[in-house]
């Protein structure tokens, strides 16, 4: 019976160094910006939101959908705005 009397310990032992979710999120954001990334917040029109939903269904997440759309647009900008647009070099 002595073995049954012992309560099973679950999970990892406490280290006292655990970070809060706010601290983890802040560190992740800082690492992203330090690596050249950006954090954006945007309001989308209904058409853009529908397009994002289609891309998200194919690619898995809003982030992946936006990355793919922005990269595609940047590579094809002259086609999108026209080859005579002075904004495109």
VMD Tcl script that draws the C-alpha trace (Angstrom):
set ca {
  {0.00 0.00 0.00}
  {2.83 2.52 0.40}
  {3.12 2.85 -3.40}
  {-0.59 3.53 -3.72}
  {-0.40 6.22 -1.08}
  {2.10 8.25 -3.12}
  {0.49 10.75 -5.41}
  {1.76 10.68 -8.98}
  {3.55 13.87 -10.02}
  {2.55 15.10 -13.45}
  {4.15 17.50 -15.86}
  {7.49 19.25 -15.79}
  {9.01 20.38 -12.53}
  {8.70 24.10 -11.88}
  {11.87 26.06 -12.68}
  {10.68 29.45 -11.51}
  {11.81 30.90 -14.86}
  {8.61 30.47 -16.85}
  {7.62 33.43 -19.02}
  {4.09 34.73 -19.28}
  {2.31 34.57 -22.62}
  {2.80 38.34 -22.94}
  {6.55 37.97 -22.46}
  {6.74 35.07 -24.97}
  {4.70 37.02 -27.51}
  {6.83 40.14 -27.08}
  {10.03 38.12 -27.55}
  {8.63 36.48 -30.70}
  {7.59 39.88 -32.11}
  {11.03 41.35 -31.38}
  {12.76 38.39 -33.06}
  {10.54 38.75 -36.13}
  {11.28 42.47 -36.48}
  {15.01 41.90 -35.84}
  {15.07 39.38 -38.71}
  {13.52 41.91 -41.10}
  {9.86 40.93 -40.69}
  {6.95 43.21 -39.89}
  {3.84 43.10 -37.78}
  {0.79 44.50 -39.57}
  {-2.84 45.12 -38.73}
  {-5.20 45.78 -41.60}
  {-8.88 46.33 -42.30}
  {-10.00 44.38 -45.35}
  {-12.87 45.09 -47.71}
  {-15.44 42.30 -48.10}
  {-13.88 41.32 -51.45}
  {-10.39 41.18 -49.98}
  {-11.65 39.18 -46.99}
  {-13.27 36.66 -49.35}
  {-10.03 36.40 -51.33}
  {-8.08 35.90 -48.12}
  {-10.48 33.12 -47.10}
  {-9.85 31.31 -50.41}
  {-6.08 31.62 -50.01}
  {-6.26 30.60 -46.36}
  {-8.21 27.45 -47.27}
  {-5.47 26.51 -49.74}
  {-2.45 27.55 -47.69}
  {-3.54 26.97 -44.08}
  {-3.27 30.32 -42.33}
  {-3.85 34.05 -42.75}
  {-0.10 34.64 -42.43}
  {0.78 32.13 -45.15}
  {-1.99 33.46 -47.40}
  {-0.85 37.07 -47.01}
  {2.83 36.13 -47.49}
  {2.00 34.31 -50.73}
  {-0.26 37.09 -52.04}
  {2.24 39.85 -51.28}
  {5.17 37.91 -52.76}
  {3.16 37.14 -55.90}
  {2.04 40.76 -56.25}
  {5.58 42.09 -55.79}
  {6.94 39.75 -58.49}
  {4.12 40.68 -60.89}
  {3.63 44.37 -60.09}
  {4.26 45.60 -63.63}
  {1.51 43.31 -64.90}
  {-0.85 44.42 -62.11}
  {-0.46 48.21 -62.52}
  {0.69 48.32 -66.14}
  {4.13 48.47 -67.68}
  {4.04 52.25 -68.23}
  {3.36 53.11 -64.58}
  {6.17 55.38 -63.34}
  {5.80 54.03 -59.78}
  {7.20 50.70 -60.99}
  {10.92 50.79 -61.71}
}
mol new
graphics top color blue
foreach p $ca { graphics top sphere $p radius 0.5 }
foreach p [lrange $ca 0 end-1] q [lrange $ca 1 end] { graphics top cylinder $p $q radius 0.2 }
display resetview
